[in-house]
Amino acid sequence: MKFLKNAWLWIDDRTGIVELLEPVMRHPVPPNTGWWYVFGSATLFVFILQVVTGIALASSYVTSTAEVYNSLQFITHEAFMGRILRGMHYFGASAMIVLIGIHMIRVFLMGSFKFPREVNWLTGAVLLLLTLGMAFTGQLLRWDQNGVWTVIVGAEQAGRTPIIGTMLAHFILAGDTVGGATLSRFFSFHVFFIPALVFGMLGSHLYLVLRNGISEPPQPGQPVDLKSYRAKYKELLHKRGVPFWPDVAWRDVAFGVIIVLVVILVAAAWGPPGLGNPPDPSIIDAYPRPDWYFLWYFAVLALIPPRLETWVILGAPLLLGVVLFVLPFIANRGERHPIRRPWAIGSVLMIVLTIGVLWRLGVLAPWSPNFAAQPLPKAVVSATSGSVYEGAQLFHQKGCEFCHTVAGYGGQRGPNLTDVGNRLTSQQMTIRIVNGGTNMPAFGGNLTPQQLEELVAFLQSLHGSY
């Protein structure tokens, strides 16, 4: 300990680090800030974790379309700590999305975006958009079927922008199609450009926090007045202010460390998401699903009528940008306490509830095949051998189960077949399977006569009692 103390004294004597940081760490903040103020610092903790794990992963990641998939398999299954590092990076991204969302809700509900902190809010809004940008670019870097098609869908949406749509799509794909240039571009944005912008915005955001001070907990009946607020705030700090370190900062550190430990434990327990199949350009009937934090938007696009798609794709981001960047200019004075701003509480509840419902729909995704469906269990299949058993195996192998539910197992894109044996005859089933139907391909050229007979025998055995 004596050696460490002397080493620190030597470093401080040569660098003046304590003299530089002490005013920052000891600057006064309003009293009674409490635990609601820890989410911004926790987001910073997780971002640092993302930088550290990202650097570690980049040391083994190969930005070549011929090798990238194998490099991810190596990182996950063979590299030292690779599985945990990928898990930490994935769950760290999720934690960052959640924390920055809670932080902005807290700032909005407490009116902390009002004078003189309008620019604080604007830099925070930019940080939110940059965080979403990092999340989007990270999906392609897995270089599996789902990640590649997610980017293709994103480019198609950008391509609908009037006048510059084609240029935007070309910019996203780095060409006409997804390829090595696309991978290099997304890697550069995910690893270099966007993090550099995040660091710049973080520096600006923290500077503004120091300059304008942390907003005091709002009190009913104490509205923000542009002429008198600064003097009242200065008087509050003079009379009742407490030093940021250690009176307030200990909560930030404790909560940030807890969040990081939770991310590490979850990553160690569950690991990273499994990679899908390598991208195959010959598969054009794909149903990509974004990561969980974009599932609500995925549901919106799936549920709206086709004639409104372009309006929503272009209008929703524009509306979000207008709300985020205009809010501090049109509501920068008046009451801050949420009790005196019921519209603020109502709008947050409406947004959270809407996103929650849409997210749930996105998880279920009844409009998409369920490619994760497992073979039907013995409790559903009424035989262990013979035509019925073989037909049940074909039902899964040929992808029928991905779209049809049987006794609660399978997808929801097609009709529920739990009791199809009560509704259709063998001849009707045969005609439908051979010729196909709405959203259903024709299997006439994909099944032998014996396989067709076995599949029909299985479907005829389904009577809804299990």
N, C-alpha and C positions, 0 to 999 in steps of 0.2 A: 504493500500500500504506500509506503514511503517513497518507493521508486516511482510509482505512478503519479503520486502527488508532485514530486520534483520534476517529472517529465512534463506534466501539465503546466507547472509554473514556468518551465523553460519555454514551452511553446507559446504561452500567453505573453511572456516577456518579449519574444521575438515578433509576434504577430499582432498583439493587441486585440485578440479576439474577444476577451471579456469586455474591454472598453467599447468595442464595436457592438456587441450583442446586448449588453446590459440595459441600455435605454429601451431596446425592443422588448426584452423579457420583463422589464419592470414597469412598462408603461401602464398607467392607471386605466381600469375598466369599471363600468358601472357595477354596483353590488347586485347580488341575487340573480346572476345570470343563469345558474343552474344547469341541469343536464340537457335541456333543450338546445343548448348552444354547441354541443360536441360534434354534431354530424358533419360540419364543414371540415374540421380537423381530421375526423376519421376518414373522410374521403381522401384527404391528402396522404394519410398513412397508407391507404390501400393503393393509391396511385404509385407511391414509392415501391410498394410490393410488386406492382405490375412492371415497373421499370426493371427491378432486380431480376424477377423471374423471366421477363422478356429477353434480357441480355443473356441469361443462362441458356434459354431455349434457342436463341439465335446462333449460339456458338456451334450447334449441331444441326441446325435447319439448313436445308439445301434448296436454294431458289432456282431449281431446274424442274421443268414439268416431268422429266424422265426419272428424277430421283426424289422429288419432294415427298411423295407418298411413302416411299421406303424410309426416308429420313424420319418421318413422323412415327412410323412403326418402330424404328430403332430407338427414338427418344422415349417412347411409351413403354417398350418391353425390354430394352437392353441397357440403355444408358443409365448411369448411376443417378438415382433420385429423379430420373426422367418422368416417371409416372406421376410422382407427387408434384413436380414442378409444373407439368402441364395442367394438373388439377388445380394447383394454386392460381395459375394464370387464368384459367376458365372461371373458377369461382370468385377470384378477385375481381374480374370484370363484372360479374353479377352483383357483387357487393358494392362496387363503385357506382353502378347504375342505381341501386336501391338507395344508397347513402346520399348521393347528390340529389335524388328526387325528394327524399325526406327533408334535406337541408333547404331546398328551394321552397317546399311547402311551408316549413317553419318561418322562413324569411317573409313569405307572402302573408301568412296568417298574422304574424306579429307586426306587419307594416314596416319591416326593416328596410324596405326598398325606397322608402320616402326620403325627402330632403334630410340631410345632404348626401345620401348614399345612392343616388340614382345610378351613378357609373359603377358602383359596386355590383348592383343588380345586373347591369349590362355585361360586365366581364363574367359574372356567374352564368348568365344565359349562354354566352359564347362557350364557356367551359362545358356546359351541359351538351351543346351541339357537338363539340369536339369529342366528348366522351362517347356519344352515340356513333360518331364517325369512326372512332377506334373499334367499337364493337362490330360495326358493319364490315370494315376492312379485315377484321380478324377472322371472319367466317370463311373467306376464300382461302386463307392460308392453310386450312386443313386439307384442301385439295381433294375432297371427296365429291361424290355425285351431288350431294345436297348443297355443299358450299358453292360449287361452280354454278349450279342452276340458280341459286339465290342471287348471285351477282348478275346473271343473265336477265333475271326478272327485274332487278334494280336498274339495269341499263335500258331495258325495254320501257320502264316507267319514265326514266329521264328522257328517253327519246320522244315522248309525247309533248315536251315543252315547245311552245310555239317558237319558230325562227331558229333557235339555237339547239333544238332537241337532238338533231343528228350529231352535232359537235359534242354535246354532253355525253351521248352514248358512246361515241368513239373515244372520248377521253376516259371514261370509266373502263372500257374494255382494252384501251391502248391499241385499238385497231378495229377490224370488222368482226372478229370472233375472239372467244376466250383462248388464250394461249400463253406462251412463256412471257410475252410482254405484259400481259395482264397480271400474271403472278408477280413479276418484278415490280410493277407499278403499285400493286396493293401492299407488297412487302415494304416498299419505300415509304408509302404513306403511313402504314401502321407502325413502323419502327422508327422512322426519322421525322417526317414532316409534321404529322399530327402531334406526336409527343413534344416536338420543339415548340409548336404553337401553344400546347398546354402549359409548358414551362413558362412561356412568355406571359400568358394570361394569368397563371398562378402568381407570378411575380407582381403583376399589375394589381391583381385582386388583393393580395396581402398588403401591398403598399397602401392601397385605398382604405383597407381596414385600419391600418395604423394611422393614416392621416385623418380619417373621419371618425374613428373610434368605433367600438362595438356598440351596437344599438342597445339601449337600456330596455329592460322588460316593460312592455306597454302598460299604461294605466288608463282606465276609463276616465273620460273627462279631461284628458291632457292632450289635446290635438297638437299636431306639428304646425308651427307657424314659421314661415320662412324668415321673418325678421327677428324673432326672439329665440329660435331653437338653439342656435350655437351657444349663446350666452347661458341659457338654462343648462345645457349639457355640460359646459365647462364648469359651472357652479356645482353641479351634481358630482362631477369627478373630484373637484376640490374638497367638498365636504364629506363625501361618502365613498369615493373611489377606492378600489383595492388594486394592488399590483397584480398584473397578469400572471407572473410567476412568483410564488407557487400557488397563490390563492385560487386561481381559476384554471391554470394550465394543467394541474394534476388530473382534473377530470378529463381533459382532452387526451392526455397521454394514456390514462387508464383505459378509457373507452377505445382508443385507437389500437392499443396493444391487444385488448380483448377481441376486437374484430379481426385483427391479423391472425391471432391464435385460432379463432373459429375457422377462418379460411383454411389454415394449415391442417387442422384436424379433419375438416370435411374433405379436403383433397386427399389426405392419407386414407380416409375410410372409403371414399367412393371413387377416387381417381378422376381422370378427365372423361369427357363424353367419348363414346366409342366412335371410331372413324367409320364412315359408310364405305360403300364400294368405290374404287377409283373412278374418276370421271370417264364416261363413255359417250362420245359425241353421237353415236348411232342411236342412243336412246332419246327419242324426242318426246315421248309421253311421260314426262317427269312431273313429280309433285313435290317441289322443294318446300321445306319448312324452315323458317328462321329460328334463331335462338329464342329462348323463352321471353326475353324482354321486348322482342318485336312481334310476338304472337298476336297481340291485340290488333296491331295494324294488319297483320296477315288475315285476321278474321274480318276486318272491315272490307278489305279488297275482295274477299270471297263472298260476302253477303250483299254487297251493293249491286244493283242492276247494272249490266254491262254498259248501258248507255250513259251511266253516271261515272264510270270508272275514271275517265280522263279528268273530269271536274274534281273528283276527290283526290286523285293522285297529285294534281297540281295545286289544288286549293287548300288541302289540309296543311302541308308544310308552310305555305304562304301565310295562312291564318295563324299558325303557331308562331311564326317569326314576328308577325305584326303584334300579337298579344304580348310576347316576351319583351320586345324592344320598344313598344309604345307605352306599356303600363307605367313605368316610373315617371313619364312625362305628363300623363293625364291624371295621376292619382298620387302626386308627391307631397300632399299636405293633408291636413285634417286628422281625424281619429286614427289611432294605430291599433287599439285593442280590438280583438276579433268580436267581442260582444257588441261593440258599437259598429261593426262592419259585418252584419249577417250575410250580406251578399258574398263576402269572401269565403265564409264558412260553407255556404251553400254551393258555390262554384267548385270548391275543392272536393266536397263530398260527391257532387255530380260527376266530376272528372274521374275521381278514384273509383267510384262505383261503375261508371261506364267502362273504364279500362279493365276493371276486374271481371266484369261480365264478358267483355270481348275476349279477354285473355283466356277465360275458361272455355269459351267456344273455340278459340284457337288451339287449345290443348286437345279438345275432343276432335276438332276438325272433321265433322261428319261429311264434308264435301270432298275429302281427300282419302285415298286408300291408306290403310293402316299397315305399313310395311313391317312393323314390329310384331305383328300378330303371330302367335305361336301355334303349333299344331293343336287341334282340338283334343281335349283330355279324354280318358277312357269313359268318364261319366257321361259324356255327350255321344260318343261313338258306341253304338249298341253291339258291336262285334269286335273280335280280336283277330279275325281272319276272314277270308272270303271276299265277295264282291263289295259288300258294304264297307268293310275295313279298308280295302284298296281304294275305294272311291273317296273315303275320308282323307286318305293320304294325298290323292290327286287334288282334292279340294284346297289343300294348303299349297302343294307344290306348283300348281298352275296359277296361283295367285287369286283364286276365287275368294278365299277367306279375307284377303286384304280389303275387299269392298263389301262383303256380306257378313252379317252377324248371325251366329248360331248359338243360342243359349247364352248370350252375353259375351261371346268371344268373337273377335274379328273386327272388321271396319264397318262404317255406317254409310258409305257412299251409295251402295246399292240397297235393294229391298232386304228386309229381315227375313231370313230363311228358316227360322227356328221351327215353324210348323208348315213348311212348304209342302210336305207330304200330304197335308189335308187340303191344299188349295189347287195343286196342279197335278195333272196326270203324267204318266211317263212320256207320252207322246208330246205333250205341251213342253215339258222340260227339255226333251231332246231338240225340239225345234228352236227353243230359245238359246240353248247352248251352242248349237251349230251355227245359227244365223246371227246371234248377238241381239242387241237392243240399244235403247237409249243409254249412253255412257258405258256400254258394255261391248267389248270386242267380240267378233265371231271366232269361235274355237273350232269350227269345222275342220280347218286344216292343221290344227294343233293337237288333235286327239285321234288315237287309233279307234276303230270300232269297239274293241274290247274296253279301252279306257273310257269311252263315252258310256258304254253300258254300266261300268262300275260306278262312274260318277252319278248317273241317274239312279242306280240302286241305293247309293248313299242318301241322295236327296229324298228319295221315296221313304226312307226310314225315319225322316225327321217329322215328328208329330207333336212337338211342343211339350212333352212330359219327360223331365229329367230329374 
